[in-house]
Amino acid sequence: MSGAGVDVVVVGGRVAGASTALLLARAGLSVALLDRGRRGSDTLSTHALMRAGVLQLSRWGVLGDVVAAGTPAIRRTVFHHADGEDLAVTIRPRAGVDALYAPRRHVLDRLLVEAAEDAGVQVLHETTVTSLRHDPTGRVAGVVARTGSGVHVDLAARLTVGADGIRSRVAEQVGATTTWRGRTASAVLYRYVEDRGADAYEWTYGAGAAAGIIPTNAGASCLFVSTTPTRMRRLRRLGVDRAVSELLVAAGPAAVERAHELRPLSPVRGWAGVPGFVRRSWGPGWALVGDAGFFKDPITSHGMTDAMRDAELLARQVLAAHGGVAEDVALADYQRTRDRLSRDLVATTERVAAYDWDATGIRSLLHRLSAAMADEVEHLESLAPAGSAP
């Protein structure tokens, strides 16, 4: 495949990339979406969508498919604290959202890619970008890639969007600078457990550790424990099952009791932890979205919600540039808005991932997090969707 050209090529077909491609194609742009993974493959995820994420799926006409795939409705969020206080919060209807959802990634990513294809996006899975194309002025002008079967792909594009994750090849090749880097991180162990009928996110915060239970597809929940990377490395020397048990105890009796009644469905898997960062996310002919441009610790379970929010913010500004606004003005506005909406979420997540709070401290941080999420929903409610359901 050589010589073909599109308005936008998106590198990375997970939540951020598929959502961006979907919105741009629905607005009439020609879009190609490349992903190195297999179609419908799974990936590491917290699963939990917050209200802004569910709002986006609803606005885009994808939420019905998520529900039809058997994703359970989350009607409550339950918090357990080290001083014995438990708090159950009912999910109240707002902005057309009356429940939260936590789909497995092989469900959500596939549905977003299928919606993008229905909108006219050309999708290539098992295709790895090897380099970027440039025009004579040095502006990024598309990608060079290779399929799993060895076919060479040379794709010209007016704009190249990197949605290829923390270790973004696009960010590396354009030399995107890191404008902020965090100092804290969560190390996580998780497994899937049988938990039919569960309808609540459950979060437990204890002595330098946290635990959670997130209901997802097929009658399963994702059970996780988290702490600092240093503590996790020490505990993992005892074996992963022992590490999970020790961290459940540290998180608190509610976590121990709840986990005891759940039958494991998968082995224990882990995430060593990466400090958060913000990268400059635009330049001549390129932009970054999702974890490629902005990553924060997963302890606040906001990554997929961030990805869908930022896909819409970027799509709106790409369309503005396509309509005559200077590209640098439009893309700078994208990053400015993203960073403004993310500022309190990032700062609060950084503090939660320190694991140095007591019960009073974590309650205060969770209140700050809730306020930041409300601001995010309010902003999205004010926007006409960049791409609406057909």
N, C-alpha and C positions, 0 to 999 in steps of 0.2 A: 504494500500500500504506500505509494509515493505520490507526492505532488498535490494531494487533496488538501483543501483548505476549509476552515470553519471560522466562525466568529470567535468561539471560545473553546479551548480544550481544557478539561478538568482532569487533573492527575490525582487519582484516589477516589474509589467508588464506595466509600462507607457513608456514614450519615452526613457529614459536612459536604462531601463532594457530590453525592447523589442528589442531595437537596438543592445545592447550587445549580447543578445541571438542569434539574427539573424546572426550577423557577425561570431560568433563562430561556429554556426551550419553549415553555408555555407563553412567554412574552414574544416569541417569534424569532429568536436568534438561532443560528445553526451551532450545535454543540456536540462535541465528542467527549466521552467519559472513558478514561483508561484506568484499569486497576490490575495490580499484579496478582491478586488472589483469585481463587476459583469462585464462580458464581454461587451464591448461597452459602458461602463458608462462614463459620463462626469466628469470633474474635474476643479477646479479653474485654470485659465491660462490667460496669456497675449495674447496668440495665435500667435503673430507676430514672424515669422521666419526671421532671417537675412540671408545674402548671404551664409555664411558658412553652415547654416542649410539646405537651399535649395540645395546647392552643394552636401551635403551628401545624401539627398533623391534622387537626380539625379543619383549619383554614385551607389546607392544601387538598382536602378530600381523601386523605390516606388513613385517617383514624378508623373509619369503618372497616377497612381491611385488616388493621391491627387487631381490632376486636374480633373479627370473623376468624382470625387465626388462633383463637382460643386464649388470647392474652387476658388474664383476669383483671377486673376493675379493682383499683385500690381505693377504698372508701375512708380509711383512717391512717393516721400516722401516730405511732406510739413511741414515746421517749421514756427510757429508764435511766435514772441517775444514781450516782454512788451513794447519795445520802438517803436513798430509799424512796424518793419522790418519783412517781410515775405520772405521765401526762399523755392522754389520748386526745388527739385533735381530729375532728371529723372534716373531711374534704367538702367544703361548701361550694355550691355552684357559683361560678364567676366566669365571665367571658366565654360562655358556652361550654365550659369544662365542669363536669360534675363528678369526675373521678380521675385518678392518675393511673398510669400503666407502666409496666416494666418488661417490654418484649425482649426475648432473646435476640441477639444480633443477627443470627441467620434468618430471623423473621423480618425484623425492621429493615435491615439493609437491603434485603431482597425486594421488599415491597416498595421502597423508595427508588431502587433501580428500575423496577418494572414500571412505576409511574413515570420515571424519566423517559424510558423507552416509548411509552405510550404518547408522550409529548413530542417525540421525534428525535430524542438523543441517540446518537450512534454510540453503542457501548462495546468496549473491548475488554474482556476479562483475561487473566493470565497474560497480561501485557506489561512489560517492565520498561519504564522510561530510562534510557541510558544517557541522554544529554538533551540540552535545549538548543533550539534553532535561534539564530540572531540575524537581524538585518544589517546592512552596512553601517548603520549608526550605532550598533551595539544593543539596540532594543531587542528584547526577547520576542521571538516570532513563531513560537510553536515548539514541538518536541520531536525527538528521535527516540524510537522505542523498538522493542523486539518482542514478538509473541512467544508463548511457550513452545510452539512448533518451529520457532526460528525465523518466522517471517519478519522482514524489516519494515518498520513503519516510520514514515517521514511525514509529519502532519503540520502544516502551516496553520497559524491561528493569530487573530488580532490580539487576543489576550490569553495568557496561560495562567491557570489557577492551580496552585499547589494545595491539595487537600489530602496530602500523603503522610500525615501524622507527625509525631514528635521528631522523628529522624528524617524529616522531609528532604527528599532529593532535590526538589525544586528550591527550597529555602537554601540548601547548601550551594547549589549551582549559581544562584543569583547573589550569593553573599549577603543574605538578609541578616542584619545586625540584631543582637539581643539587647533590647532596651531595658529590660528588668529581669532579674533572676531571683527566685525565692531561696530560702535557706532551710526550709523544713520539707519533710516528705513522709508519706505513709508507706510502710511495707505491709503487704496484705497476703493472707491465705484465705482461700475460698473453695467451696465445693457446692454441688447441687444436692438438694435433699428433697425427699417426698414430703409435700405439705399441701395436700388438696384442700380447697376451700378457704385458704388464707386470703384475707382482704385488707391487710395493713402492712405498710412499711414499719419495721421495728428497728429502732436504734438504741443501743445501750452504751453508756459512757462511764468508764470506771477509772481505775488507778493506772494511768498511762497507757490505756488501751481502749479500744472501741470494738463493738460487734454489731452486726446487722443481719436482718432477714428480709429478703426482697422477693415477693411472689412473682413468678414468671410463668412461662408457657408449660403445658403438658403436666399440670399438677405439681410442679416443682417450685422450690424457692432457692435463691442463691444465699447461702449462709457464709458470712465472712467475719474474720477477725483482723484487727490492724493495730499497729504500734509503730514506734520509730524503727528505722532500718537497723540501728545498732542493736536494739533489744531483739529484733526479729532474727538477726544473724546468730545471736547467742542461743536463742530458743530452738532454732532449726537444727542446731548441732545435736539436739536431743531426739530429733525425728519430727516430721511434720504433724503427725497425729498428737504427739505430746505437746508440740507448740500450740496447736489449736486449743487443746484442753487448758493449758496454762493461761492463754489469753482470754478464753471464755471466763475463767475464774476471775481474772483481773478486771474484766469488763463488768462483772457483777452477777449476782445470783439469778437475775431474770434471764440473762443470756444462757447460763448453765442449764436452767430448768427447761427453757424453750428448746435448746439444741438437743437435749437428752431424748426428747420425744420424736425426733425427726430421723428417718432412715436415710442413710447416705445413698446417693444415686451415681456419684462420680468420685474419682480420686481427688485429693486435695491438690490444688494448683496455687501458684504464688506470683506475686509482683514485688520486685525488690524495692521499688520506690524511685521516683525522679523528682527533683525540685521543680517547682513551677517556673514558667518563663513567659515573657512577651517579646515577640520579634517584630521588627518593622515589617509590615505586611503588604507593601505595595512598592512598585517601581515601574520603569518603562516597559510596558507589555506584560507585566506579571502582578499577581496578587496571591496572598495566602489566606486560607480559611480553615477553621477547625483547629486541631492540635498542631498543625503545621505553623500557625501564627501565634497561638496563644494556648498555653496549657496550665491548668492548675490541678492541685492534688485531688485524687478521686474520693477523698473522705467525705466530701459534701455532695457527691453523686450528682454533679451538675454538668458533666462533660457533654452528653448527648444533647441536652437542652441548650447549652452554649452553641453547639455545632449548628443546630437548626435556627437559632436566633441569628447567628452570624452569617449563615447562608442567605437569609433574607436581607440582612443589612448590605452584604456585598452585592447581591443580585440587583438591588435597587440602584446602587451607584454605578454598576456596570451598564445598566440600562440607561441611566442618566448620561453616561459618557457616550453611549451609542446614539443618544438623541441629540448630542451637540455640546454637552458640558465638557470642559477640558478634562481629560482623563486624570491628570494629577490632582485636580481639584476634587473630582468625584471620589477617587480612591483614598485620598487623604481624609475626606469626610467619613468614609466607611471606617477607617481605623480609629478616628477620633470618637465616633459614636460607640463603636465596640468597646474601646478602652474606658469610656465614661460609664457605660452600663456595667462593665466588669470590675470597676475599681474596688467597690466595697465587697463584692463576692471574692475577689482575689485576696484582699487584705484579711478578710475573716477566715477564709480557707487556710491561709498561711498560718494563722494562729491556732486553728483547730488541729492542724497537722503537726503542731509542736508537742502535743500530748502532755503538756505541763499544767493543765487546768484542773481545778477542783469542780465540784458540782455547781457551785454558784457561777464560776467562770464559764463553764461550758453552756449553761443556760443563757448567760448574757450573749455569748457568741452566736448561739442559735437564734436568738431574737434579732441580732444584727443581720444574720443570713436571711431570715424571713423577710425583713424590711427590704433588703436588696433585691430579693426575688420579686417582691410586689412591685418595685419600681420597674423591673424588667418587663413584667406582664403589662403594666400600664403603658409603657412605651410601645410594645407590640400591638396592643389594642388600638393605639392611635394611628397605626399605619394601614393603608390599603395594601393588601398582599401584593408582593412583586409578581407572583404567579398564582392565580386562583384555580380552583377545580373547574374542569370543563363543564 
